[in-house]
Every structure is written in C-alpha cells, then in structure tokens.
Amino acid sequence: MKKLTFLVCIGICLSLSELMAQNKMEDNKVQVWPNVLNSSLEGIVTDAKDKTPLAGATIFLPDVKKGAIADKAGYFKIQGINSGHYLVEISFQGYATIIENIDIEGISKHDYVLTASIVEQEAVTVTGVSFATRIKQNPQPVSVVKHDDLLHITSSNIMDALSKSVPGLSVLTTGPAISKPFIRGLGYNRVVIVNDGVRQEGQQWGDEHGIEIDDYSVQRAEVLKGPASLMYGSDAIAGVVNIQSQLPAPEGNLKINVQSEFQSNSGLRGFFANIAGTKNGFSWNAYGDYKGAHDYKNKYDGYVFNSKFFNKNFGGMLGYTGSWGSSRLLFSSFNQHLGIVEGERDEVSGAFIKPIAGGDNALATDADFKSITPLVPFQQINHIKITSDNTFNIGKQRMDLVLGLQRNQRREFGNPDNTSIPVAYFDLKTMSYALRYHIISNKNLKTSIGVSGMYQTNTNRAEESIIPDYDLFDIGAYAFTQYTKDKWSLSGGLRFDNRHVQGKEMFSDGLQKFDAFATNFGNISASAGLAYQATKALTVKANIARGFRAPNFAELASNGAHEGTNRYEVGSNLLKSEISTQADAGIELATKHISFTASAFYNNITNFIFYEKVAAANGGDSILVDEESGNDLYVFRFDQKNAYLYGLELHVDIHPHPFDWLHFENTFSFTRAQFNQPVDGTKNIPNIPAARLVSELKGNFLAKGNTLKNLYFGITGDASFKQENAFTAFNTETPTDGYYLINIGVGTDIAKKGKSLFSIHLDANNITDVAYQSHLSRLKYTAINNATGRQGVFGMGRNFSIKINVPITYKL
C-alpha cells in the first residue's frame, strides 16, 4: 500500500505543480498550448412572456465544468474558455431548460429566452458518453435527479432517495441505513457507482454493505440503465449511478448552503453546511454534516430493535481553471455507525431481545429503542477518498487524467463481552486511474479514446473472515464515437478489458480456510445506438450493447458467515465472467400539455451468477451452527446458469390547459427474469423487484411570488404489486404480498421582495400506517414472531418529516 500511496501522491503533486505552472504562465501571458484562445461567453437571460430579466438563472458548460449566474439585469459572462464547440445548459427554477450546441471563439454573445414550465423536458447527461450530451440524443435511457428534486424526497440515504424518483431503479435493503441499488433487476457488483469522477469501491458484494456516499452533499445524480461496460469496464452490465457532489461554484460567486431535517418515526435529525466559491479561476469547497436516527417503528413490530444509525461526514475541494484546462483535488470522509437488525424475539411474548455479556439475552428496553448508539451486533464504516481530476486543452482537443485513492474500512462487532474488538474487519484499498483523449473532428463528430482501470488490495484484520486477502489489477482500453447530424444522433464503440485476481492462502485455528489461487478475466465490450428526433416533440431511440462482469471475491472464494444474515456462503474460483447482451428501444414525447416516455429492454446473460441454498443429504436444508452466536446458519453456494431479463418503464405526465399549474404524473416499471433451465423446479431469478406504479397529483403555484414563491402541493400513491415470481429453489425466497402507500408533500420558498431566502418542505409518508415488506428487504427473512405467526421485520410506518434549506449566494 505504501507504493500505491506513493504513486497517487506523485500524480496529485504533478497535477498541482502543473496547475501552479500554468497559472504562472498565464500571469506572464505565455501561451501554454498552441492555438488556444482565451475566449468568453456572455449574454442576457430573460422571461419569454414579459421580457423581464431572470436574475439567478444558471448558465453551465458541462464539458469544462464552468458556469455563471445571471445578475439583476439577467447578464452573465463566462471567461477563460478555450475556443471550440460546446454544449451549453441554461436553467432556472420554474422554467423549461434550454440546451444547445454553440461555437465559442473570442467574445461570443448569446442571449436566451426562457419559457415558464412546470415540467422539465430537457437535461444533459455525462454518464456513459464521451462528451456532455442532450438526453434526447443519447440512445440509452438516462434519468437525471437534481438537488432541488432531492429536497422534495424523504429518505434515509441517497440510494433510497433515488429509488423513489427513478423508474427501473430499486433497492435491496437491510434496515434504513443500507440500500443497495438494483437496476432492472440486477444489483451488487453489476451496478457501477461513480462519485465525482471516480468509481466508488466499497464492499458491494455484501447484502449488509451500503453505499458510502453522503446524501446531503449530492448536487446531481444520473442513472444510466443498461450495459455500460464500454465506458466503465467490468461490473457495469446493469448500469451506472453517477453522483456529483463537489461541483465548482460559478465564477465570481460565493455559495453557502445550510440544511436541516427531522423525521418523526425514527427521530432522524440531520444537519448539513457547505461553502463553495470561485474567483479568478480558483475554486474551493468545504462541507460537513451529521445525521442520526433511533430505531424506526411500525404497527406490527413496534420499534425494530437495532435499526438505528448515525453518520459524521466531511469533505472539500481545491481547484483552478484557466484557458489551458483545469485541475481539482477532492477529499471526502464518510463515517457511519449502524446497527444490524437480526430480528431475534422472545419465544413467548414476541418482543425483541438483545444479546448481553455472558452469552445471555435480555428483552430490549425503551431506552435501547430510543438511543442512536447501535448495540451488538453493529458496524462501523470509514471510507476515505482522494481524487485528482485534471483536464488539459490541446488545441481544440481535450485530455483528462483522473486518479483516485480510496480506503474502505468496515468493522463488524458481534461479541457482547467485548464491544471494542471487531469480529470481522475488511480493509479495502483501491487506486483507480483513467486517461482519456477527446477529439472534436467537427461540430458533428466527437471521439474519445482512453485507458482506465484500478489496482486493489483487501486485507482481513480480524479473527473472522468470509473472503480471503486478495490483490486485483484491472486495465481496459476503449474508443467511443458520437455523430450528430440534423435529427440523427449515432454513437458506439469498442473496449477490451483484462482483470487479474489473486486470492491468498489463509488459515483459521490451524486449519486451511482459503486456498491460494490466481486467474485472469478478459473480455470485449461494444455498443451501438441511435436517436432520431422525428419531430420537435417526438424522439425515437434504439441501442444494443454487450458488457461483461468478472466474478467478485465473495463469489470466487467466500467461506464463512456474516453478522446480520442467516447465511454461510461458499464460493467457487471456477466461475466464469457474466456476459450481457441487451437491446433497448424507447420513445419520448414532450408537448405543451403531455409528456410521455416508454422504454423497453431485453437482456440475455450468459453465466449468470447467483446463490442458492445447499440441500442436505436428507433432503432438507444444509445448516451450520455459528460458534459465536449459537444461531443456525443456512449454507448457500454460488452457481451459474444462462438467463434472460425483459421489462419496461413507462412515464406519463399530464398538465392540461388551462390548468397549467396542475399535473398528473404516473410512472410504471416492470421486470421479469428467468433462467433458461429450471433450478430445483423454478426458473425465476432471485432479487427481482415487484412491478411498481407511482401516481402523483401535484399543483405548482406562485412562480414569481413576493413572500411565498414556488409553492407546491402533491399527493402520491405508491403501489408495489405482489411478487409471485420468487426464486423458491431450496426455499431461498418466498413470494411477497403487494402493498399501497400514500404520501403527501407540501413546500415553498420563503421570499422577500421576490428573492428566495430559504425553502421549507413538509412530508407525510405512509399516512395510512400500512405494515409492508418489500420483496428486496433482507429483513423479510429474519425470525418468526411466535406470538403473531408473522415472519420477518416490516418496513417503516407512518412518518412525518420537515426539511429546511437555506441557499445564500454572494458576488465576490
């Protein structure tokens, strides 16, 4: 690890020295690259109806991460831009976003007129493409969730929030603090998480391992559905969740944001503060937050023992942007303590019990429920990430160099006699790298070539281990092209990857637990797609992609039990890579009074990896006794079969004239998945979410109010259908009943003379207090309550929440 740290430090120092050298050259008016012009973009943003200036409108160039905020006169100016062809995004709350391609050379002047709209019909994506692209021109389905959207959502973590707003995205949960993303029925290492340009590397293979990203710091998230191995290499066969946290403030602005939150059900309280600024190209950012919650409750279980958690996170960024390019150094620290819900109950009363010193159990008390400090068993997660993100302009072309260093430390505590020593301790260290060269042949043709990969080591630092110590090296090279002409947009590319993995020999109590092994996984990824804008309102898309996923180390070599699960897992280093071939087709219709989107897919997967219960010789379940807790553990093993998945997502938003303030929004998602051949009498694949229909009736008012501004009110019906297509082989899964939740939300900006001072958001979730179990809840399979006959733990009951957000902007 010392060599790894040394290499990353060299990369960071080189980027910072480059930054300082370029800055010095600019001061001396020395041209860094030939043919580079210090160009600028300026103009005025006004309202289409009354021609008044739109102070506060945002103008942003995604490819170079530079932007500006319109002043009182609607005027903006972005300086220090390399001359060339750019995509520009102009947005303002309550107005339809404008996205267009422009040429910038010298002093370029462009004025923009925005039209009031309660429906967002345009967005930019940077996920899975070589350059910033209009979503309408991207063949693959992409959903964008902005910071303002997240303020309207009550959740306990970022993946939970995204699952409530993105069709086709579900979460596998182990309590309120752990939500793992599943895209169109595929999760774990099949989904790549990208945070501020670097793929997030934690312990994605485990049910009880969440995503180590602070949700309060998220400014924007993009969800790409479908194989994305072409741009991201192994593991992205389901899709990508790209989260942007630390974005530079617009030039000449200081932005301060303070946010607080409270939820009644679990007593969740959260506080967040952020300050960011940019002056003369220099950017900085700093944030910190705290979130804590006691046990949540529902009408069947009462308080769910040990569902509590608390987070303490912070981070920052330093950067510089000039006509030569940009360099940013980012840091983040994620620190979380969370309880593990085992669901053990008293045999007679059905009340939750807790383990105590001496090997005994006692009934959980009200003080236990109301504390935010987790009790045994619990986890402590520390995730440190350092990123060096650099862009260099070479003439009208661009080169990116991104280096990342992460350390994920996950400690699991399960011994009530000694709560200071972890029974399991995973120490994962990752260095990731990406070098990309972007070629703009002309305004229609853009190409990127590059290499990317990572070096990773995992070390067990406690007595118990479920996977061996290992080393991993991954490298891939690719080329990707986008061609846009008139109404047509075509894109595609090719990539080759090689991953070398080496598991190390390990002994436990003098017995060999893991054999040493080494193997390579190599594969080719490809994609081709088109988008055709048939009319101004109608766009048709089609895409076909091939991706792959190398088995993770839990699948290759696991041999042990996890706290918080009832499983003993056994892996196999004979597993092969999964190969995914998926076809997508979709249409988008956006008119003044109706918006409609439909996307369908078919995904064929060769060598699909899954776990199943191991049958005993007598025909029952194979069971081991956990020496630590004395609990029975079902033995699971990993196997492979060919499989296929298909499904669709539908979205329709009706906002009828003359009631333009009203809209009726409906989203439906459905996924069906089967093995080609039955497994113990069933073809169904595990962990496939139930079909879901979300309907919202919402009103928007007072877009230009003086005291109350951007007022909204909405009522939502969230229906999860019965999932009868469970993976019932060896009693691994059971069918799940459907349920219907009703949520209400209201919010507004508090303004002074039309200028927003702060916003307040009130929500009531599950107002009918329905007791429900999601098909993807791991708590569904905890112990039976003998007092009621019900198995498992149920979801959160009625919950009221309040959020207050205070954004402040100063001119520097």
Secondary structure by P-SEA (a helix, b strand, c coil): caaaaaaaaaaaaaaaaaaaaaaaaaaacccccccccccbbbbbbbbcccccccccbbbbbcccccbbbbccccbbbbccccbbbbbbbbbcccbbbbbbbbbbccbbbbbbbbbbbcccccccccccccccccccccccbbbbbcaaaaaacccccaaaaaaacccccccccccccbbbbbccccccccbbbbcccccccccccccccccccccccccbbbbbccccccccccccccccbbbbccccccccbbbbbbbbbccccccbbbbbbbbbbccccbbbbbbcbbbbbcccccccccccccccbbbbbccccccccccccbbbbbbbbbbbbbbbbccccccccccbbbbccccccccccccccccccccccbbbbbbbbbbbbbbbbcccbbbbbbbbbbbbbbbbbccccccccccbbbbbbbbbbbbbbbbcccccbbbbbbcccccbbbbbcccccccccbbbbbbbbbbbbbbbcccbbbbcccbbbbbbbbbbbbbccccccccccccccccccccccccccccccbbbbccccccccccccccccccccccccccbbbbbccbbbbbbbbbbbbbbbbcccbbbbbbbbbbbbccccbbbbbbcccccccccccccccbbbbbbbbbbbbbccccbbbbbbbbccccccbbbbbbbbbbbbbbcccccccccccccccbbbbbbbbcccccccccccccccbbbbbbbccccccccccccbbbbbbbbbbbbbbcccccccccccbbbbbbbcccccccccccccccccccccccccccccccccbbbbbbbbbbbbbcc
